[in-house]
Every structure is written in structure tokens, then in C-alpha cells.
């Protein structure tokens, strides 16, 4: 699986340059699937199925992980291990 994009600090997935030529080359090299950003024109490479995502959380179902859980904040994780009086 090929991942081709930029990721922002908030998890948004953004387009990068020369996507079409890179997808074609990936197909030649034997990659079986590509994951690309939803932003920008739709991409299709001969013989390479393309999955479009807009955020990192959109990757979870591709790996069989339920993405419905609410994200935890760092502040909450710090207090989980603390002992209460």
C-alpha cells in the first residue's frame, strides 16, 4: 500500500505535487493500492486502486480499527495513572 500526501498538525491530509506520475510509477513497481488526499482532482492510475482520505482518522477502517472512539486529550492521559487520595 502506498501513502502519498502531507499531513497537517491537526491530522488533515493534503495533496502533494506530481501525484499522477507518482501513482503511475507506483503501479509499475507493483504497489497494489494507493491512499491519497481527497483534496484536489480525483486520481486514477492504471491498475492501481485509489482510496481517498481527508483526515488521518479515515485510515483506521483500512486497518480494521473502529474509528468511532472519541480521541483522548493529553491532559486526560496524564491524570489516568495518578493516584487519588
C-alpha positions, 0 to 999 in steps of 0.5 A, spaced: 500 500 500 502 506 498 501 513 502 502 519 498 500 526 501 502 531 507 499 531 513 497 537 517 498 538 525 491 537 526 491 530 522 488 533 515 491 530 509 493 534 503 495 533 496 502 533 494 505 535 487 506 530 481 501 525 484 499 522 477 506 520 475 507 518 482 501 513 482 503 511 475 510 509 477 507 506 483 503 501 479 509 499 475 513 497 481 507 493 483 504 497 489 497 494 489 493 500 492 494 507 493 491 512 499 491 519 497 488 526 499 481 527 497 483 534 496 484 536 489 482 532 482 480 525 483 486 520 481 486 514 477 492 510 475 492 504 471 491 498 475 492 501 481 486 502 486 485 509 489 482 510 496 481 517 498 482 520 505 481 527 508 483 526 515 488 521 518 482 518 522 479 515 515 485 510 515 483 506 521 477 502 517 483 500 512 486 497 518 480 494 521 480 499 527 473 502 529 474 509 528 468 511 532 472 512 539 472 519 541 480 521 541 483 522 548 486 529 550 493 529 553 491 532 559 486 526 560 492 521 559 496 524 564 491 524 570 489 516 568 495 513 572 495 518 578 493 516 584 487 519 588 487 520 595 
